[in-house]
Amino acid sequence: MTTARVTAALLAAAAILTGCTYSVEVRNFTPDPVNVRLIQLDPVQPDWVLASARVEPGERAQLRESRVAFEKVVLEANIDGVDDDPIRIQVRHGARVYRVDPGPTATQPIVFRDDPTPWLTERERLHLAESTSTPAGEREKPR
């Protein structure tokens, strides 16, 4: 075996063993509890669940950091107790924050969105929404 083949085989093995790391925080902005799962889609074996959680309304869950060999990982969610088709979104590697929002129709009761302000708590988010929605003329004037 030539040195080039040995080197290529070692690099391929290292790539498979190191893989990618995924860590997902999910925030539930629906009125119902939501079940969420971080799933690796495996081209050879059946899909397997890396982490799962039940997220109450207004709460958040951290789906633990997972290292996987394949880069096809999805976040899946469904309303607790509803056996309809769950929604899925492909997750990029690294740390991500998603929110589950009410869906636009009865056939799509929930949707995923990137959380644009993951560093804010719910109280800070509500305060920000209230302060930016009041017209400037209606605010209290300083004395």
ABEGO torsion letter per residue (X at the ends): XBAAAAAAAAAAAAAAAAEBBBBBBBBBABABBBBBBBBBBBAABBBBBABBBBBBBGBBBBBBBBBBABABBBBBBBBBGBABBBBBBBBBBEBBBBBBBBBABAABABBBBBBABAABBAAAAAAAAAAAABBAAABBBBX
